[in-house]
């Protein structure tokens, strides 16, 4: 199962996320759930770099992607980054709605 955790501060700002595990929906290389979650999460990290102009420090290895989200000094770039992270959450929730036995999402307060 893939476990996704978003950590928010008191202002509801996303301050970190972690995606871990394997969906085990199908055999490796044919697992559409794992591929979808990977595409959304890695694509979001890449979009933040391109659209917010900030390279997130991430930890990535087999079945694991995580990042602590700093507050960017440029408020507009920080807002774009938060919007992209919120979009990531919505996309992952869409996958979890269809494949709930394979993807679990948690949001926690810091």
Secondary structure in CASP SS format (residue, H / E / C, confidence):
PFRMAT SS
TARGET T0000
AUTHOR 0000-0000-0000
METHOD secondary structure of the structure
MODEL  1
X C 1.00
X E 1.00
X E 1.00
X E 1.00
X E 1.00
X E 1.00
X E 1.00
X E 1.00
X C 1.00
X C 1.00
X C 1.00
X C 1.00
X C 1.00
X E 1.00
X E 1.00
X E 1.00
X E 1.00
X E 1.00
X E 1.00
X E 1.00
X E 1.00
X C 1.00
X C 1.00
X C 1.00
X C 1.00
X C 1.00
X C 1.00
X C 1.00
X C 1.00
X C 1.00
X C 1.00
X H 1.00
X H 1.00
X H 1.00
X H 1.00
X H 1.00
X H 1.00
X H 1.00
X H 1.00
X H 1.00
X H 1.00
X H 1.00
X H 1.00
X H 1.00
X H 1.00
X H 1.00
X H 1.00
X H 1.00
X H 1.00
X H 1.00
X H 1.00
X H 1.00
X C 1.00
X C 1.00
X C 1.00
X C 1.00
X C 1.00
X E 1.00
X E 1.00
X E 1.00
X E 1.00
X C 1.00
X C 1.00
X E 1.00
X E 1.00
X E 1.00
X E 1.00
X E 1.00
X C 1.00
X C 1.00
X C 1.00
X C 1.00
X C 1.00
X C 1.00
X H 1.00
X H 1.00
X H 1.00
X H 1.00
X H 1.00
X H 1.00
X H 1.00
X H 1.00
X H 1.00
X H 1.00
X H 1.00
X H 1.00
X H 1.00
X H 1.00
X H 1.00
X H 1.00
X H 1.00
X H 1.00
X H 1.00
X H 1.00
X H 1.00
X H 1.00
X H 1.00
X H 1.00
X C 1.00
X C 1.00
X C 1.00
X C 1.00
X E 1.00
X E 1.00
X E 1.00
X E 1.00
X E 1.00
X E 1.00
X E 1.00
X C 1.00
END
